[in-house]
Amino acid sequence: MASKLPTQLATPGKIHQRRQFTATPTTNPLSWRRILSPEPLLSLSTSFPSGKYNVNHLVKCSARATAEATGAMNLGPGTPVRPTSILVVGATGTLGRQIVRRALDEGYDVRCLVRPRPAPADFLRDWGATVVNADLSKPETIPATMVGVHTIIDCATGRPEEPIKTVDWEGKVALIQCAKAMGIQKYVFYSIHNCDKHPEVPLMEIKYCTEKFLKDSGLNHVIIRLCGFMQGLIGQYAVPILEDKSVWGTDAPTRIAYMDTQDIARLTLIALRNEKINGKLLTFAGPRAWTTQEVITLCERLAGQDANVTTVPVSVLRFTRQLTRFFEWTSDVADRLAFSEVLTSDVVFSVPMNETYNLLGVEQKDIVTLEKYLQDYFTNILKKLKDLKAQSKQSDFYI
């Protein structure tokens, strides 16, 4: 009988003034230890400690694999695995599907790990990928998906209705441990820009700690931090403007350098083939950082109509977050509002990309700008709306 990976991970329900966590699997003795100074910032659980957050408190994350453990996991020579065999985790997501499509176009043998679902991911099979069912919240389902795989590209994240730690921490720990045990040759992990600077936000804290866990696991890896997806702006701004619905925004001057997920996929596969990038931390950002108001103004111009903007002051967002902290059943809402609050603060989610372009052998002119992306969208959608209107008129009968 195959051994079952442990599900007892370092994610206790609450943190008091000082606590140390360890995750020490019996079959794979990797461990992760997180040490918080007195009056910790935040638990990795979904409950929030009382009192104010102090961003000056020290947060240390460390992971280690002992030499003995590493030797125990060396499976020795076996059947060679083709470097073109990759497993995409989170293949049905906004970024994951672009990774799959691009990898198939470039000749990779793509396997997609997806959760069992009522509506099968048939579009992935139609493209030519192999679909395997597994669930990161059930570690025993993971090992079989990795047989014959050279590289894992991990772009999975939890669903909105799930506790953040279930997939983004517990699931990722199990996935990385299993990848190490199965002899995976390379692991690509997507994180969030500036995640190391915002330990008060559960998702960003977990991303940063997962980075540390991956680095110290001994796996050959590439970590890619992202700023924002252009695709997310369609449902948030473009569609509501076209449908004369309210567009929600804030009064904060946050600037985000959105990037087309197709460009992210293309740059990822370039990085995958470049051995000089092994072990590096890269950050992908779009050509320009935009405020919410600038994005709305651009959409208004391209749509040819004004937006019905409902502005939510940051102070209201902060109050809502504080309110949800007092109720156990809204703790996940508070987690996500914490992330939203960072996005509505006076920060810039962008980095200079010249060094990254040179490292990858890419020219900036080949990266899609937000103007070009939204212009293509509005041009196509307005043409379709015009055609539908013309067809509707042709079906009218007058007596």
N, C-alpha and C positions, 0 to 999 in steps of 0.2 A: 504494500500500500504506500502510495506517495506520502511523504511527510507534509504536514500542513504548516504553512508559514504562520508565525505568531500574530495574533491580533492585539496583544497587549502592548500598545505603543505609549510613548511619553506624552500623553494628553490628559492629565488629571482634570477633574471638574473645577477645582478652584485653586488659587494660589494665595498663600498668606504672605507674611512679611518677607520670608526668605525660604526658598524651597529649591531643591535640586531634583531634576528628572533624569532618569536613565531608561534607555530602551535597549534591552539586551536579549535578542532572540536566541533561542536555544539552537536553532539550526544554522544561524548566520549571525555570529557574534559581532555585528556592528552595533555601535552605541551612539546615542545622541544625548548631549547634556546641555541644559540651558540653565544659566545662573542669573538670577535677578538680584539687584541690590535691594535694600529695604524699601518698603512702599513701592512695589513693582508697578510698572506701567500698565501691563495688561496680561491676562491669562491667555494661553492658547486655547482655552475653552471658550464657549460662547457667552460666558457671563462676564460682566464688567465689575471691577472692584469699585468700591465707593470712594468718593473724594476726587480731587482734581488729578488730571494727568500731568506728570512732570516729565517733559521731554528731555531733561538733562540727566535723568537716571541712566545708569549704565545697563545695557543689555548685551550679554555675551552668548553666542551660540557656538557650539563646537561639536564636531562629530569625529569619530575615529574608528579605524579598523586596525586591530593589532596585527603584528607581523604573523603571529600564529594563525589568526583568523584568515588573513589573506592567503597564507599557504594552504589552509584547509579548503579554501574555495577555488584553488587552482585545479581545474578539472583535467588538465593535461591534454595531450594531442587527441584529436578526434576527427570527425568529418569536417572538412573545411567549409566555412560559411562565406558565401559570396558577399563582397562589400556592397553590392547593389541591393541587398535584401534589407528592407527597413520596415519597422513597425511604427505606425503613427497612432499615438494615443490621443483621443479627443478628435477623431477624424471627421465628425459631423459638425463641428463648430465653425465659426466664422473664419478662423485662421486654419484650422485643421483641414478643411475641405480644399483650401487653396494649396496647402502642402501636398496633399494627395494628388491633386490634378497636375501640379508642376512636376512632381517626382515621376509620375507615370509618363508625362510628355518627354521627360529626359531619359527614359528607359529603365527606371528603377523597378524592382519587384516589390510592390507595396502591399503590405498587410495592414489592415485597419482594426484597431481594438475599439469596439463599441459595446455599450451596455445592451443587454437583452431588452427589446422594446416592442410595443404593439405594432408600430409602423417600421418595418425593416429598412435599413439604409441601402435600398436597392440602387440608388444613384451611384454609390461607390462601386458596386459590382458592375453596373453598366459602363463605368469608366474603365474597368479592367483591374480593379483592386480586389484583393481577397479580404473578406470580412470575417472576423472572429469575435465571439461574444465573451466578455469578461466584465467584471465590476471591480473598480479599485477599492470599494468599501468591503469587498470579499476577497482577501489576499489569496485564498486557495484557488481562485479562478485564474490567477495571473500567469503562473509558470508555463502552462501549455501554449500560451500565445507567443512565447519567445523562442520556441524551438526553431532553429534554422535562421534566426535573425541576427544581422550584424550590427545594426544601428537602431536606436530608439529615438524618435522625435516626439517629445512630450509637450503637447499644447492643450492638455485637458484642464478643465476647471469645474468646480461644482456648479450644480444648477441653483437658480435663485432661491428655490424652496428648501435647499439643504443647508445644514450647518456648515460654515466655511471649512472647519477643520476636518470634516469627514473625508472629502476627496483631496483638498488642497494640502492637507498635512498628513493625516493617517494613511490615505491612499498613496500619496507620493513616497512616503517612507517605505511602505511595502513594495512599491514598484521599483525603487532604487535598490533595495535589498535583494529583490528577486533578480534584477538585471545583473547585479554583481555575482550572485550565485550561479546564474546561467551563462556567465562568460560573455556578456554583451560587450562588443568592441568599442562602441561610442554611444554617448547619451547626450542629446540636445534638449536643453530645458529652457522654457520661456518664462521670464520673470517680468517685473514691473520696474520701470525707471524710478530711481530714488527710493526704492523699497527699504534700503538701509537707513534712511533718514526719517522714517515715520513709523517707529515701533508702536505708536498709539493706535495704529490702524491694523486690525487683525489680519486682513488679507495680505497687506504689505509686509507685516512682521513674519507671517508664515512663509511668504515667498523668499524673504531674505534667509530665514533659517533653513529652508529647503536648499538654497544655494550652498550654504555651509555644509549641510549634510552630504550633498552630492560631491562637493570638493573633497571632503575628508573620507569619502567612501572608497577612494582609489580608482574609481571608474574614469576612463578617458572621456572627457566631456567638453561641451561648449555651452556657455550660459549666454542667453540673449535677452536683454531687457528691452521692453517695448514702451512707447509713450502713449499711443492711441491709434485706433483703426478708423480709417475714412469710412468704411462700410457702416459703422455705427451711427454716423451722422444722417444717413438716409431716413431711418425710422424716427430719429430724434428731431430732425428739423425739416428735411425735404418733403417727406410725405405729409406731415401735418400742414405745412404751408400750402401744398397743392390741394388739400382737402378742406381748407379754411378752418382747421382746428387749432386749438391753442398750442403754442410752442412754449415750453417751460425753460426758463433760464434763470441765472442768478446775476447779482450786481457785482460779482467779484471779477478782478482782472486776470484771472488765471489764463495762461497761454499754453496750448498743447500742440506739439508738432505731429499731427496725424499722418499716418502712412498707409498706403494701399496694401492690403494683405497679399496681393499678388506680388508686389515688390518684396515684401517680407519673405515670402516663400522662395522667390528667386535668389535673394541674398543668402538665405539659410542654406540652400543646396550648394551654393558656391563655397560657403564657409565649411560645409560638410566635407568637401573634396580637398580643402586646403589644410594640409597637415600642420602648417605653422600656426594655425588658430587653435589647435588642441589645447585645452586647459584655460582658454582665455574667456574673459567677460566682455561681451560686445553690447553696445546700446544702439538700437535702430530708431532713427527719428526722421520725420518728413522734412522737406526743404524749408518749411517756415512754420513758426508757432502762431496759433490763432486764438483769439479770445472768443467766447460764446457769441458776443454781439457781432463780431466780424464775420463769423460763420453764418449767422442769421441774415446779415446784410447781403452777403454773397448769394445765399439761397433766394432771397427776395429779388435780387437783380436778375438771376438766371430764370426764375419762375415767372417773372413779369407781374408779380403781385405782392402786396404787403403781407407780412406775417402778423397773426394775432398773438402777440407776445405777452405771456404772464410771467412777470419777474418775481422770483422768490428771494427775499433778502437773506444773506448768509446768517444773520442773527436768528431768523426763523428756523433755518436748517439746524443751527446749533441747539436751539430750544427743543426741537423735535427729537434730536438725538439724545439729549439729556432725559427727556420724558420717557423714551422707550427703554432706557437703561433700567428703570424701576420694575419692569415686568418681565418675568422669566420667558414668557412665550414670545416676546418681541426682541429678544437678545440678538437674533440674527439681523433684524431690521437695524438695530443699533450698530452692528458691525458694518453693514453696508452704508449707513449714513456717515459713519466715521470716514470711510473711503471717499464718499461724496463730499464731505467737508474739506478734505485735502484738495480735491479737484476744484473747489470753489474758493480756495485761499489765494493769496497773492504770490503764486509760485509759477515757475516756467518748466514745463515738461518737454525739454528739448536738449540736445547736445550737438556740438559741431561734428559733422560727419566726414570731413575731408580725410582724416587719418583712416577711418573705416573704409571709405571708398578706395583709397590707395591699397589698403591691405587686401581687399577683395578684388581689386582690379576692375572696379565699376566707376562709371562716370556719372556725375550728378545730373546731367541732362537726361539720363535714361530713367530717372526716378520720377514717378508721376506726382504732379503738384495737386493740391486740393482744388485749385481753380479748374484744372483740366478734368479731374475726376468728376466733380459736380457738374461741369458743363456737359460732359458726355452723358451723364445720367439724365439731366433735365432735357437735353436735346432728344434723347431716345424716348423718354416717357411722354414728353409733349407731342412728339410725332405720333405715338401710339394713341394718345387721347384724341388727337385731330382725326386720325384714321377712323377711330371708333365713332366719332361724332358724324363723320361723313357717311359711314355705313348706316348709322341710325337714320339719317335724313333720307337715304335712298330707300329705306323700308317704309317711309310714310306714304299714306294714300289719302288723296283729297277728293271729295265728292262734291 
